[in-house]
Amino acid sequence: MQRIRAGLTGLSLVLIVTLLGSLAYAPRSAAPGPAEPLSELGVAPSPGVPRGAPPAETGKSPVADRAPEPVHTPDQVSI
């Protein structure tokens, strides 16, 4: 019984220390996000895309329309 009590006491102490540590390192206030996330990263938008342009279509791949090229093995190559 004494081992169980010592184990639970140790576990609760670790829990309390972890909780106090996370509270000590938690941010004080939630700051609003940057107005321009790209500028914060130091990245400029592409000059070819106008501001406010609709996103490109997804789901269609220009490569999917092409037929795959046949694979030639050394036995099939004619000289």
N, C-alpha and C positions, 0 to 999 in steps of 0.2 A: 504494500500500500504506500509505503514511503517513497518507493521508486516512481510510482505513478504520479504522486504529488510533486516530486522534484522535476519530473519530465514536463508536467503541465505548467509548473511555475516557470521553468526555463523557456518553454514555448511561448507563454504569454509575455515574458520579458522581451523576447526577440520580436514578437508582434508589435509591442508598444514602441520599441526602439525604431523599428522599420516605419511605423506610422509617424512618429515624431520626425524622423529623417526626411520622409517624403513631404511632410508639411513645411519643413524648414527650406527645402529646395523647390517648392512649388512656386510658380509665377504669382506675383502679387495681384496683378490685374490683367484682364484680357485686353491686349492692345488690338486695335483694328488692323486688318490686313493691309498690305500695301496697295495703293491705287494702281500702280503699274508693276505687276510682278516680273515682267521681263526686264524692266529697268533695274530692279533690285538685283537680278542675276547678272546684269551687264550684257544683256542680249538685245539686239535690235531686231524688230520685225522685218520680214522680207519686203523689199521694195516692190515686188511684183504683185503683192496682194493688197488691195485697197482696204482701208480701215472700215470695219463693219461689213465686209463681204461675207456672203453666206459660206458655210463650210463646204468642202468638196464632197462629192457623192462617195458614199462608201458601199461596199458590197460588189462593185463591178471592178474587175481587174483587167487592164488592157492586155495583160499577158495571157489571160485565160482564153481569149478568143483565138489565139494562134494554136495550130496543131503541133504536137511535139515532133521534133525531127527524129528520123529513124536512127537507131544506134547500129553502127557497123562493127561487126566483130572481125578479127583478122582473117577468118575463113571466108567472109563475104566480100572482102575488098578485091576488086578486079584491077589489074595493072594494064 
